[in-house]
Amino acid sequence: MFMLLAQDSLYRGGLGLLLTLCSLALLMTLVRALAERRAHAPPDPVKVVVEREEARIARTAGMVPSPGSFGEIELNDVDEPTAALLMAIVADDIGIPLNELRFVYVREAAGEEPAV
């Protein structure tokens, strides 16, 4: 009778071990499939913008603006009248005449003909 109980417990133990291994294999397959799907997903645009801004802040963290400096702005692919209007608005807001402001870098928008 003892042999029957021993065989029964070995059978149940083996079945439990097999069930555990199959469950782990299924879980591993599921995790791999989810990781593969997430790797091909497009990045979150908000996260990309935040990372770029954090990188820019980290680059400029040690920089001290020169006396009288009011910061900087980048205008990319902006037509000439819009850029001139923005410069005038900035000058008016800070109360400095436009001819006293220093514009470090001004370039023409790509693909446009220069004004004559």
C-alpha positions as CSV (number, residue, x, y, z in Angstrom):
1,M,0.0,0.0,0.0
2,F,2.9,2.3,0.7
3,M,4.2,1.8,-2.8
4,L,0.9,3.0,-4.3
5,L,1.1,6.2,-2.2
6,A,4.7,6.8,-3.3
7,Q,3.8,6.3,-7.0
8,D,0.8,8.5,-6.7
9,S,2.9,11.3,-5.0
10,L,5.6,11.0,-7.7
11,Y,2.9,11.2,-10.4
12,R,1.4,14.3,-8.9
13,G,4.7,15.9,-8.3
14,G,5.8,15.3,-11.9
15,L,2.5,16.6,-13.2
16,G,2.8,19.8,-11.0
17,L,6.4,20.3,-12.2
18,L,5.3,19.9,-15.8
19,L,2.4,22.3,-15.4
20,T,4.8,24.9,-13.7
21,L,7.3,24.7,-16.6
22,C,4.6,25.0,-19.2
23,S,3.2,28.1,-17.4
24,L,6.6,29.7,-17.3
25,A,7.2,29.0,-21.0
26,L,3.8,30.6,-21.8
27,L,4.6,33.6,-19.7
28,M,8.1,34.0,-21.3
29,T,6.5,33.9,-24.8
30,L,4.0,36.5,-23.8
31,V,6.7,38.8,-22.3
32,R,8.8,38.5,-25.5
33,A,5.8,39.2,-27.7
34,L,5.0,42.4,-25.7
35,A,8.6,43.5,-25.8
36,E,8.8,43.0,-29.5
37,R,5.5,45.0,-30.0
38,R,6.7,47.8,-27.8
39,A,10.1,48.0,-29.6
40,H,8.3,48.7,-32.9
41,A,5.9,51.2,-31.5
42,P,6.4,54.9,-32.4
43,P,7.9,57.0,-29.7
44,D,5.6,59.3,-27.7
45,P,5.9,62.8,-29.2
46,V,5.6,64.5,-25.8
47,K,8.4,62.4,-24.4
48,V,10.6,63.2,-27.4
49,V,10.1,67.0,-26.9
50,V,10.7,66.7,-23.2
51,E,13.9,64.8,-23.7
52,R,15.1,67.4,-26.3
53,E,14.3,70.2,-24.0
54,E,16.1,68.5,-21.1
55,A,19.2,68.0,-23.3
56,R,19.2,71.6,-24.3
57,I,18.9,72.7,-20.7
58,A,21.7,70.4,-19.7
59,R,23.9,71.9,-22.5
60,T,23.2,75.5,-21.5
61,A,23.2,74.9,-17.7
62,G,26.7,76.3,-17.2
63,M,26.3,79.2,-19.6
64,V,25.8,82.7,-18.1
65,P,24.1,85.2,-20.3
66,S,26.1,88.3,-21.1
67,P,25.0,91.6,-19.4
68,G,22.0,93.0,-21.1
69,S,21.0,89.7,-22.6
70,F,17.4,88.8,-22.6
71,G,17.7,85.2,-23.9
72,E,17.4,83.6,-27.3
73,I,14.9,82.4,-29.8
74,E,15.2,80.2,-32.8
75,L,13.0,80.9,-35.8
76,N,13.2,78.1,-38.4
77,D,11.4,78.2,-41.7
78,V,9.7,81.5,-40.9
79,D,9.1,84.0,-43.7
80,E,10.7,87.5,-43.5
81,P,7.6,89.5,-42.7
82,T,6.7,87.2,-39.8
83,A,10.3,87.3,-38.4
84,A,10.3,91.1,-38.6
85,L,7.0,91.2,-36.8
86,L,8.2,88.9,-34.1
87,M,11.4,91.0,-33.6
88,A,9.3,94.2,-33.3
89,I,7.0,92.5,-30.8
90,V,9.9,91.4,-28.6
91,A,11.5,94.9,-28.8
92,D,8.2,96.5,-27.8
93,D,7.5,94.0,-24.9
94,I,10.9,94.5,-23.3
95,G,11.0,98.3,-23.9
96,I,14.2,98.5,-25.9
97,P,14.3,100.1,-29.4
98,L,14.7,97.6,-32.2
99,N,18.0,99.1,-33.4
100,E,19.5,98.4,-29.9
101,L,18.7,94.7,-30.0
102,R,21.4,92.3,-31.1
103,F,20.2,89.5,-33.3
104,V,23.0,86.9,-33.4
105,Y,21.8,84.7,-36.3
106,V,19.2,85.5,-39.0
107,R,18.8,83.3,-42.1
108,E,16.4,83.0,-45.0
109,A,13.7,80.4,-44.8
110,A,14.5,77.4,-47.0
111,G,13.0,77.4,-50.5
112,E,12.0,81.1,-50.7
113,E,13.4,83.7,-52.9
114,P,15.0,86.7,-51.3
115,A,12.9,89.9,-51.3
116,V,14.0,92.6,-53.8
